[in-house]
Amino acid sequence: MSNIKMKLCVLRGDMSSDKTSEQYPEEPVCTNCIAAEQAKREDSLIVSVGVSVTDETATCTFCDCGFKD
């Protein structure tokens, strides 16, 4: 396994949707993209950062990197 670490994050999604799961989807995001998004402060698409992702097939929602990169 590489040094890529990912967390399950709640993101801002389709706010016009009636479904909460589409308004605030939970997606894997790598720690590099988390840091970049958090630097945007109010403009960040990340609402909250959750638990570590252990699924080795997961890819980052923002940059498409994965555990095997």
C-alpha positions in Angstrom: 0.0 0.0 0.0 1.3 3.5 -0.8 1.3 6.6 1.4 -2.0 7.8 0.1 -4.4 8.3 3.0 -8.1 8.9 2.5 -11.0 10.0 4.8 -14.7 9.7 4.3 -15.9 13.3 3.9 -19.3 14.8 3.7 -19.4 17.2 0.7 -21.6 19.9 -0.6 -23.5 18.4 -3.4 -26.7 19.0 -5.4 -28.6 21.4 -3.1 -31.6 21.5 -5.4 -32.1 17.7 -4.8 -34.8 16.5 -2.4 -32.5 13.7 -1.2 -30.1 14.5 1.6 -27.7 11.9 0.3 -27.4 14.0 -2.9 -27.3 17.3 -1.1 -24.5 16.1 1.2 -22.9 12.9 -0.3 -20.2 11.0 1.6 -17.2 10.4 -0.6 -13.5 9.4 -0.1 -11.1 12.3 -0.3 -7.3 12.0 0.0 -5.5 14.0 2.7 -3.8 16.3 0.1 -7.2 17.3 -1.3 -8.6 17.7 2.2 -5.9 20.2 3.0 -6.4 22.1 -0.3 -10.1 22.3 0.2 -9.8 23.4 3.9 -7.5 26.2 2.8 -10.4 27.6 0.8 -12.3 28.2 4.1 -15.9 29.2 3.3 -15.6 28.1 -0.4 -14.6 24.5 0.6 -16.8 21.8 -0.8 -16.0 19.7 2.3 -18.6 20.0 5.1 -16.9 17.5 7.5 -14.1 15.0 7.6 -14.9 11.5 9.0 -13.2 8.2 9.4 -10.3 6.7 7.5 -11.1 4.8 4.3 -9.7 1.3 4.3 -11.2 0.1 0.9 -8.1 -0.3 -1.3 -10.2 0.2 -4.4 -11.4 3.7 -3.3 -10.3 6.7 -5.3 -10.3 10.4 -4.3 -13.4 12.3 -5.5 -11.3 15.3 -6.4 -8.1 14.1 -7.9 -8.9 10.4 -8.7 -5.7 9.2 -6.9 -6.0 5.8 -5.2 -4.1 3.6 -2.7 -2.2 2.0 -5.6 -0.8 5.4 -6.9 
